[in-house]
Amino acid sequence: MAPILIVNCLNNLPIVVKQNEVENDEIFIMPNQYTLKLWANPIGKRELNWSCGTSENQIYNLDTIQAKTTFNISPNKVGYM
């Protein structure tokens, strides 16, 4: 039930994160801010939905995610988790 640290290193875009399949769990992380995300449903799937600008995606299996996993924010911007 450990929290996950989410850091928004983008200079001008906030990101929105929520646990998959959980209503009203959105967290807004402003540029150059960070937060500890507590699981709204600790026994549920450890999957996050995120959105940034016009992009959104789902990150699966956070138990095995490695540092510096990349994901596309837009065609010319890449984020790292």
Number of C-alpha atoms within 10 A of each C-alpha: 10 9 11 12 11 15 17 21 16 16 10 10 15 17 21 18 20 21 25 19 13 14 9 9 16 14 14 17 19 18 15 13 14 14 15 11 16 14 20 15 14 12 8 12 16 16 17 18 16 19 16 19 12 7 12 16 14 15 15 14 11 12 9 7 11 9 8 9 9 11 15 14 19 13 7 6 9 11 15 13 14
